[in-house]
Amino acid sequence: MGNIDHGRMPDHQYIERVSERTQFIRDYKSCLLDLTKKERDVMLLWFDRNMEHSYTAEEIGIALGMNPRTVKSTKDKALKKIKENPRMKKYRGYLG
């Protein structure tokens, strides 16, 4: 669900894609509320507001006082919880 290139699709398709992406982000953010504080903090740093990779495990570890291996395992655990959340069922193809 990366950035949407409007120049390559008709307006109605572009509007539909933007709407789908907006709903995905809303659903994703609501799933964050089901995570522990540590998991939520890692996910918010791992993915920026555009849902693209933002900081490295090392950078997050420094910010949160964790080692990079713990950051990665926390991110993996949080992603698993998000993927298993019923609100995210319709996005399983995007989430892997």
Steps between C-alpha positions, in 0.01 A plus 500: 500500500767747400446844355230525235600640159197695378655567160454139390135436582160655437360730770240249625766231549726748676221605737422135573866420576535803728183396682628142543836626628331740743283217637806273531684764702197549728471125557874467558499783754207345684696174519790685660276562800490123561881479532714550807657843540842362401358330188309815405807721545711269283235488226454877498873547453544210257234633262458871437161668453494387134537136608847479353811383685638786700770424761745211530496252787818662628346849498184377670707313756687817591177699526324240716796359693479157335752295307434458125419130533228577757363773272471254210336228710258756648414623149445143378275421798300820447462432125373150577238645737397756239474236224286281726270787596153451343496865383799425277358184339421677172862624474674164541619516139679827572640389834649173380 
